[in-house]
Amino acid sequence: MAQSAIVDQLIKRFNNAESIHKTYGSSLSKSLDGLFVESTKDAKPVSSTFLDYQFSLVKHIVDELAAADRDVIRESGEDIDAINFRDRVNVETREGTSSLKQTLGGIFGEEILNTLGLNGPIASDPVVLSRTLKSAYEISLELKEMPKPTNSFMPKWEVGQLQGMLKGLSGKLGDAITKTNIEKKETQEAQIKRRELLSKARNALISFDHLLENYARLVGNTELVSRIRPTGGRPKKNNDTPAPPVNPVS
């Protein structure tokens, strides 16, 4: 599965750190252990385990980040699918509502449409249309019977017929809207988790790079220092010299 650009960039940084660790980790550990033995006369190696632990910590966080990034991509796709499905259902519902209005108006006249709140233009917004249809359905539940047809030749309706049609129209659109809201929330939650892990991964990589660099400087491994900082040296620090006081305006 593809990765987002920002996570892909960080994983490339991690791969570089992994390459450095594999190439220089063993020799750096031996050099550090040599300093330890010289100063303490204790031959127990300690640095190799410590460096491996630090690297495994970084790897664990980066692996979590990669998984979180995949979750975001998957959830975003499901979010788009839900929106597309909702929009298709909205078109179908608008067509069904238009047909129902024409039928009701033709048989019973405008009064029934006014009673149900269906008179006027059909909303294009799916949320507004869903609310309108739900309201019409709730109103239909209060009806004892359908009005008489305007023409005696027109077919009679039972209230249950109207209720069933309104429930069908509002129910499918309402379910599609609910699904869209759920997918949107899950996408947002996945994005928040990825953002948190991205920050952790950056900090972990910076800490590991600093650790390797400082240890490399400690044992005089200039090759490793230049590998970690290929541009050479640290960024310039801010001048700690305090600025001269500003003369007050007289």
N, C-alpha and C positions, 0 to 999 in steps of 0.2 A: 504494500500500500504506500502511496506517495506520502511525503512529509511536507509540513508547512515550511516555508522558506526560513523563518526565524529559528525553528528547531533544527532544520537541516544544517544551518550555519553553526549552531552550537555543537551538534554531533560531530561535525568536521573538526572543531576545536578539541573535542574529547578524543577523537581518533588520533590527533596529533599528540595529545598528552599520553595516550596509550602507547604510541610508537616510541616516544621519549622514554617512558617507563621501562619498556621492554629492552630498549637499546642501552640505556645508561643505568637502570635501576640496580642491577647486580654489582657493577663496578663502583657505583656511588655508595652502596651499602658497605662494601668491603673497605672503602676509604674511610667511611665514618666509623666503622668498627675498629679500624686501625687507630684512629684518634682516641677512641674510647679505651682501647687496650693500653695505649701509651700513657694516658692520664690516670687510669684506675688499676692497671696491671690485672684486669679481669678479662679473660678471653671469651666470655659469653657474648655472642653476637646479638644485637638487639635491633639494629636499624632496618634490616631486611623485612622483618615481620611488621614493623611500624609503617614502612613505606607501602608494603603490600596492603595493609589495612586501610591506609588513607586512599589508595587507588581504588580498592574495592568499594569504599564508601561513595566515591565519585561515580563509579560505574553503576552502582545501585540506583543512585538518584537519576542519572542520565537514562537508565533503562525505564524507570518510572515515568520520566518525561516523555520518552518515545511512545510508551503505551498510552499516556494521556493525550498526546498529539493525535494518535490514531483514533482515540475515542472522539475527539473534537471533529475530525474529518468525517467519521461515520455518523455522528449525531447531526452534523451540518447537512449531510446528504439526506438523512431521514427527515430533517426539518424541511428541506426543499420539497421532498416527496409529499409530505403532509400538506404543505401549502398548495402544491399543484393539484392534489386530490381535492382539497377544500374548494379551490377555484372551479374545478370541474363540477363538483356537486352544487356549487352556487349557481352555475349556469343552468344545470338541470332543474334546480329548485325554482329559479326565476321563470323558466319556461313552464314548469308545472303550475306555479302560482298564477301566471298569466292565463293558462288554460282554465284553471279553476274559477278565476274571476269572470272570464267570459261566459262560462257555463252558468255560474250563479246569477250573474247579471241578466243573462238571456232568459232564465227561467223565473227568477224571483224579483228581478229589478234591482235598482241601486240601493234600496233600503237594507237588504241583507248584507251588502258590502259595507255600508256605513256602520251597521251594527257590529260587524266583525273587525272593523278598523282596516279593511282592505281596500277602501276606495282611494284613488289617487295613484301616482306612479309607483312602480315596484322598485324598492331600494336595490342598488347595485352592490352596496357594502354587505358582505355575508353576515356580519354580526348584527347589523340593523335589520336585515331581512329575517334572520333567525328569531330575533326578539318580536318582530311583527307577527310572524306565524305562530309563535308560542302564545302570544297574547290572544290571537284570534282563536286558537285551540281552547284556551282557558275560558274565553267568552262562550264558545260553542258548548262547553260543558254545562253552562247555565241555561241553555235553551231547552224548553220543554218539548217543543215541536218546531218543525220548519214552517215558514210562512207558505201561504197558498201560492201556486204558480200564477203568474200574470195572465196566462192563457190556459184555458181548461184542457187544451190538447197537450200541454207540456207535462212531462213525467213528474210524479211526486217523489220527494226525497224523505228519507228518515234522517233524524238528527245524527244517528250513528254513522251514516254514510259521510256526512260532512266532517264529523269528528275524526273518522279514520283517515280521510284525505289530508286534513290539516296536521294530524299527528305524524303521518308519513313524511310530509314535506318538511316539517320543522325538525323531526327526529334525526333524519339522515344528515341534514346540514348542521344541526347542533353537535352531533357526534364528530363530524369532520372538523368543526371549530375546536372542540375539546381536544382532539388528537393534535391539532396544530399547536395549541397552547402548551400541551405536555411536551411535545418535541422541542419547542422553543425554550422551555425551562430547562430541559435536559442538556440542550446545547449550551446554554448560558452557564450551567453548573460545570460542564466539562471544560469550558473556556476558563473559568475561574481556577479550576484545579490545575490546568496546564500553565496558567500564568504564575501560580504559586510555585510549581515545580521548576519552571523556567528560571525564576529568581534563585531558587535553591541550587540548581545546577550551575548557574553562573558563579555563584559564590563559592561552591565546592571546587570548581575548576580553577578559579583565581587563587583559592587557598592552596590547592595542590601545586600549582605552578610556582607560587611564592615559596612553598616548602622546598621544592626541588631546587629552585634558584638559590635560596639561602644556604642549603646544604652544599650545593655545588661551589658556591663562593667560599664556604667554610673549608672545603678540601682543595680548593684551587683548581677546580675543573672548569676552565674557561670555555671549552668546547660546548659543554652542557649549558652554560650560562648564555652563550650566543645562540644556541638552539632554542632555548626558551624565549629569548628576546632577540629575534633576528634583526629587528630594527636598531638594536644597540642601546643599552642603558635604560634607565628608568625615566619616566616623564619628569620634567623639571618640577621641583617642589616650589611651593609658594615661598616667597621671601619672608622669613620670620622677623626681619627687622621692622619694628613698628614705624608707621608713617609719622612724619613730624606733625606736631599739633597745628591745627588750623588757627590762624590769628583771628580773634573775634572782630567782627565789623564794628567800628566805633561809631 
